[in-house]
């Protein structure tokens, strides 16, 4: 979703130098860039860059891969945000 600069304050704005006139509201994306987060149910959520691609992984408590997604920065972080929200409500 492209927003105009007028729609966002300076703290919530991310510009994409390769794509002019595109701005993203960072409030809609998890603050997790790369790294891992242990969820309340004992599972582990991991976001990283592997071989130049963004990868999100959800591990079970016994460290088996339950779900793995590969995509753009935006896609993987949106997925990670959904996993975190779903784990909080389940």
RAURZI-V295954 format. One record per backbone hydrogen bond with DSSP energy under -0.5 kcal/mol. CO is the residue of the C=O (numbers start at 1). NH is the residue of the N-H. If there is no record, write none. Layout:
co:CO nh:NH
co:CO nh:NH
//
This chain:
co:4 nh:7
co:5 nh:8
co:9 nh:12
co:10 nh:13
co:12 nh:26
co:14 nh:24
co:15 nh:17
co:16 nh:19
co:19 nh:22
co:22 nh:16
co:23 nh:3
co:24 nh:14
co:24 nh:26
co:25 nh:28
co:26 nh:29
co:31 nh:33
co:35 nh:47
co:37 nh:45
co:39 nh:42
co:43 nh:39
co:44 nh:59
co:45 nh:37
co:46 nh:57
co:47 nh:35
co:48 nh:50
co:48 nh:55
co:50 nh:53
co:53 nh:50
co:54 nh:71
co:55 nh:48
co:56 nh:69
co:57 nh:46
co:57 nh:59
co:58 nh:66
co:58 nh:67
co:59 nh:44
co:60 nh:63
co:64 nh:60
co:67 nh:58
co:69 nh:56
co:71 nh:54
co:72 nh:76
co:73 nh:77
co:74 nh:78
co:75 nh:79
co:76 nh:80
co:77 nh:30
co:77 nh:81
co:78 nh:82
co:79 nh:83
co:80 nh:84
co:81 nh:85
co:82 nh:86
co:83 nh:87
co:84 nh:88
co:85 nh:89
co:86 nh:90
//
